[in-house]
Every structure is written in structure tokens, then in C-alpha cells.
Amino acid sequence: MATRQGTTKEAIVEAAIELFYAKGYKGTTIRDIASEANINPANISYYFKGKQGLLEECLIRFFEPYLKCLEEEIGKLDKDQADHCLKRAIKRVLVFQSEHKLLARFVWREISIDSQTSREIISSYLMKERFFLKNLIHGTLKEQKMAFPISMLIIQLKGILMMPYVNSVYVSEVWGMGPHEPYFIDKYHSVICKWLESWSGSQTFVKPIESAASIGY
């Protein structure tokens, strides 16, 4: 039996991402995934120990590189201006989500549900995300007098970064924009920079960094 693309393991993950997005985690069965991937259902148990293990694999594939975008820019704080690091981190997150749009939509939707899985994600990945964002923002705005606590800025920034994928239908159908398109990413990033400027009252964020196409990993 030939898989639809690449190795059996990769075919399973690709099929799972598409179906988890389209039907939801609970609405997707092992047989659905096996049929979509054109593999024997036993292969899913062999590679992932079942649907829960496959979900965990999808989350790892999203959050590990997502957090790396933030962590790597923190590592540059001593060598580069803090505002440059924050701007690059934001752009890299936007580009990463655009390159994995179905996975991003599924993951952000999944953690909006109050479940054991979402709580585990919060206690591990999202607490680490908060730490990274706090360091990046604090490094940039530490000398500015801010009218609001940094926690509020992080919560709002988080919402802005997620919004095009949590509400992808709204963005595409109402505004006719593709959240995964380089033009949208560049314009959205520019607006985020200006929004951050309004918090600090400085001109730090006015100039956006290079275009989405130039961001690499």
C-alpha cells in the first residue's frame, strides 16, 4: 500500500493535521486518518501509540519551532538592539504560522477548549512562551514609562499574533486577505510595530524589519 506522500510516519502526521483541522480532534477517528494517509490503521499505533500520541506529535511540531523563534531572538539581546530582536521575533512567528497554516489553526483552536490537553499545553509550552515574550518586551521597553503593566501587553500581543489563524475565515471572507500571504504578513507586522509604539510613546517600532520572504530559520 503506497502512502500519499513521503514516509509512512510523515503521511500519518500530514493526514492528521488536515483532519484535526477540518473535523476537530474529537471528530476524527483513527480510521479516518488511516484512510486519508492510505495506510493500515495499525501503523498509527506503531508510530504514535494511538490518537493521543499523534495529537502530542502535532503539538510538538508546532510549539517547538514556534518557541524557537522567540528563544533565538532572546539569545541576541546582548548583541543587537532589543527592539530589533522583538520585531524579528514577531515577524518570524507570523511567517512560521503562515508556513504551517492548518496546524496553526488547529492548535490555537484546540487550546481554546478547556480540556486536560489544553491545560497541559499551558503548563508547559505557554508558560515558556510567556517567559520569552516577557524578556523580549522588557528588554525593549525597560527604559520607557508605560501606562499599563507588561502582562497586559503580552496578553494583547498574544491575541494579535493568533487572531489571523483563530479567525481565518473572517480574515479571508470578510476582508479578502490571506493570513498566509507575504503581503498580509508584512502589512500586519507593520501595524503591530505601530501598536507597540503606542504603548511606549516612542518611535522605536515605527520601521518594520525586512519582508517575510527574507526571514529564514
C-alpha positions as a printed NumPy array, in Angstrom:
array([[  0.   ,   0.   ,   0.   ],
       [  1.58 ,   3.271,  -1.066],
       [  1.295,   6.294,   1.172],
       [  0.188,   9.592,  -0.337],
       [  3.489,  11.381,   0.327],
       [  6.898,  10.602,   1.828],
       [  7.353,   8.092,   4.61 ],
       [  4.511,   6.372,   6.407],
       [  5.101,   8.402,   9.566],
       [  5.047,  11.72 ,   7.715],
       [  1.96 ,  10.697,   5.765],
       [  0.16 ,   9.961,   9.037],
       [  1.084,  13.349,  10.518],
       [  0.051,  15.233,   7.378],
       [ -3.293,  13.435,   7.272],
       [ -3.868,  14.031,  10.979],
       [ -3.217,  17.769,  10.699],
       [ -5.685,  18.111,   7.831],
       [ -8.386,  16.077,   9.566],
       [ -7.875,  17.552,  13.035],
       [ -8.3  ,  20.965,  11.441],
       [-11.309,  20.029,   9.316],
       [-13.177,  17.788,  11.781],
       [-11.646,  18.591,  15.15 ],
       [ -9.647,  16.235,  17.32 ],
       [-12.67 ,  14.527,  18.844],
       [-14.427,  14.277,  15.492],
       [-11.512,  12.467,  13.853],
       [-11.043,   8.709,  14.173],
       [ -8.012,   6.509,  13.68 ],
       [ -9.716,   5.   ,  10.641],
       [-10.252,   8.49 ,   9.18 ],
       [ -6.55 ,   9.224,   9.478],
       [ -5.504,   5.847,   8.116],
       [ -7.808,   6.252,   5.125],
       [ -6.57 ,   9.774,   4.387],
       [ -2.939,   8.677,   4.68 ],
       [ -3.602,   5.48 ,   2.726],
       [ -2.022,   3.294,   5.386],
       [ -3.035,   0.433,   7.65 ],
       [ -4.544,   1.704,  10.971],
       [ -2.042,  -0.455,  12.833],
       [  0.728,   1.862,  11.653],
       [ -0.702,   4.684,  13.759],
       [ -0.437,   2.563,  16.889],
       [  3.074,   1.502,  15.88 ],
       [  4.38 ,   5.041,  15.413],
       [  2.278,   7.04 ,  17.867],
       [  0.598,   4.612,  20.303],
       [ -2.812,   5.876,  19.209],
       [ -4.624,   9.141,  18.527],
       [ -3.46 ,  10.877,  21.718],
       [  0.165,  10.234,  20.813],
       [ -0.478,  11.602,  17.348],
       [ -2.001,  14.742,  18.836],
       [  1.083,  15.185,  21.011],
       [  3.288,  14.844,  17.932],
       [  1.333,  17.592,  16.176],
       [  1.66 ,  19.886,  19.182],
       [  5.398,  19.271,  19.397],
       [  5.79 ,  20.059,  15.708],
       [  4.059,  23.36 ,  16.249],
       [  5.324,  24.6  ,  19.592],
       [  8.979,  23.563,  19.413],
       [  9.821,  25.645,  16.323],
       [  7.357,  28.355,  17.366],
       [  9.133,  28.849,  20.687],
       [ 12.496,  28.629,  18.958],
       [ 11.563,  31.79 ,  17.038],
       [ 11.325,  33.615,  20.376],
       [ 14.189,  31.917,  22.183],
       [ 16.724,  32.574,  19.443],
       [ 15.943,  36.277,  19.47 ],
       [ 16.384,  36.389,  23.248],
       [ 19.837,  34.952,  22.675],
       [ 20.662,  38.004,  20.535],
       [ 19.662,  40.619,  23.116],
       [ 23.267,  41.193,  24.201],
       [ 24.457,  41.629,  20.61 ],
       [ 21.624,  43.567,  18.977],
       [ 19.166,  46.266,  19.937],
       [ 16.299,  44.816,  21.931],
       [ 13.634,  46.36 ,  19.704],
       [ 15.192,  44.665,  16.661],
       [ 15.044,  41.313,  18.451],
       [ 11.39 ,  41.783,  19.345],
       [ 10.452,  42.864,  15.816],
       [ 12.263,  39.897,  14.295],
       [ 10.633,  37.515,  16.769],
       [  7.167,  38.8  ,  15.869],
       [  7.872,  38.555,  12.136],
       [  9.294,  35.044,  12.496],
       [  6.214,  33.884,  14.381],
       [  3.949,  35.303,  11.682],
       [  5.972,  33.634,   8.94 ],
       [  6.127,  30.31 ,  10.79 ],
       [  2.358,  30.272,  11.257],
       [  1.843,  31.11 ,   7.597],
       [  4.028,  28.18 ,   6.546],
       [  2.029,  25.821,   8.785],
       [ -1.386,  27.423,   8.473],
       [ -3.568,  24.339,   9.03 ],
       [ -1.51 ,  23.271,  12.025],
       [ -1.633,  26.794,  13.47 ],
       [ -5.402,  26.991,  13.056],
       [ -5.931,  23.622,  14.678],
       [ -3.542,  24.198,  17.592],
       [ -4.864,  27.638,  18.556],
       [ -8.432,  26.359,  18.319],
       [ -7.606,  23.285,  20.4  ],
       [ -6.098,  25.217,  23.294],
       [ -9.159,  27.475,  23.431],
       [-11.087,  24.451,  24.69 ],
       [-10.937,  23.861,  28.44 ],
       [ -9.585,  20.327,  28.439],
       [ -6.829,  18.31 ,  30.057],
       [ -4.794,  18.61 ,  26.875],
       [ -5.055,  22.392,  26.787],
       [ -4.12 ,  22.632,  30.464],
       [ -1.018,  20.524,  29.848],
       [ -0.042,  22.783,  26.959],
       [ -0.485,  25.859,  29.15 ],
       [  1.629,  24.406,  31.945],
       [  4.48 ,  23.604,  29.598],
       [  4.65 ,  25.43 ,  26.283],
       [  2.592,  28.531,  27.012],
       [  4.316,  29.281,  30.324],
       [  7.608,  29.147,  28.439],
       [  6.131,  31.408,  25.765],
       [  5.15 ,  33.921,  28.44 ],
       [  8.697,  33.908,  29.813],
       [ 10.201,  34.515,  26.363],
       [  7.77 ,  37.301,  25.444],
       [  8.264,  38.963,  28.818],
       [ 12.031,  39.035,  28.317],
       [ 11.781,  40.39 ,  24.79 ],
       [  9.293,  43.099,  25.694],
       [ 11.026,  44.047,  28.924],
       [ 14.341,  44.366,  27.107],
       [ 12.742,  46.714,  24.606],
       [ 10.6  ,  48.861,  26.867],
       [ 12.52 ,  48.778,  30.148],
       [ 13.525,  52.428,  29.848],
       [ 10.073,  53.607,  28.786],
       [  7.374,  54.738,  31.167],
       [  4.427,  52.512,  30.353],
       [  0.875,  53.308,  31.379],
       [ -0.091,  49.616,  31.599],
       [  1.527,  46.519,  33.111],
       [  3.633,  44.316,  30.857],
       [  1.249,  41.397,  31.456],
       [ -1.492,  43.266,  29.593],
       [  0.824,  43.928,  26.668],
       [  1.775,  40.247,  26.453],
       [ -1.866,  39.133,  26.525],
       [ -2.8  ,  41.566,  23.78 ],
       [  0.256,  40.756,  21.66 ],
       [ -0.537,  37.063,  22.002],
       [ -4.084,  37.694,  20.804],
       [ -2.879,  39.728,  17.837],
       [ -0.464,  37.007,  16.715],
       [ -3.141,  34.303,  16.971],
       [ -6.045,  36.244,  15.507],
       [ -5.491,  35.64 ,  11.741],
       [ -5.486,  31.877,  12.363],
       [ -8.138,  31.621,  15.067],
       [-10.439,  33.702,  12.841],
       [ -9.046,  32.778,   9.434],
       [-12.483,  32.623,   7.788],
       [-13.287,  36.124,   8.995],
       [ -9.995,  37.485,   7.667],
       [-10.328,  35.786,   4.298],
       [-14.068,  36.081,   3.662],
       [-14.853,  39.476,   5.194],
       [-11.63 ,  41.294,   4.347],
       [-10.453,  39.249,   1.372],
       [ -6.991,  38.717,   2.858],
       [ -4.915,  35.547,   3.095],
       [ -3.173,  35.389,   6.512],
       [ -0.508,  33.155,   4.974],
       [  0.381,  35.546,   2.158],
       [  3.656,  37.563,   2.375],
       [  1.828,  40.844,   1.629],
       [ -0.527,  40.333,   4.571],
       [  2.332,  39.332,   6.874],
       [  4.37 ,  42.433,   6.032],
       [  1.434,  44.822,   6.484],
       [  0.242,  43.095,   9.654],
       [  3.732,  43.222,  11.114],
       [  3.971,  46.936,  10.351],
       [  0.704,  47.58 ,  12.182],
       [  1.868,  45.553,  15.187],
       [  5.032,  47.656,  15.351],
       [  3.   ,  50.87 ,  15.364],
       [  0.686,  49.434,  18.011],
       [  3.667,  48.656,  20.223],
       [  4.851,  52.21 ,  19.701],
       [  1.609,  53.48 ,  21.216],
       [  2.415,  51.616,  24.431],
       [  5.838,  53.166,  24.878],
       [  5.199,  56.588,  23.389],
       [  8.45 ,  56.245,  21.46 ],
       [  9.355,  55.825,  17.803],
       [ 11.116,  52.528,  18.468],
       [  8.711,  50.372,  16.469],
       [  7.832,  52.581,  13.529],
       [ 10.128,  50.967,  10.964],
       [  9.266,  47.318,  10.207],
       [ 12.015,  44.809,   9.536],
       [ 12.702,  43.033,   6.263],
       [  9.998,  41.368,   4.197],
       [  8.585,  37.959,   5.095],
       [ 10.384,  36.322,   2.191],
       [ 13.756,  37.173,   3.709],
       [ 13.129,  35.543,   7.075],
       [ 14.852,  32.177,   7.4  ],
       [ 15.228,  29.501,  10.059]])
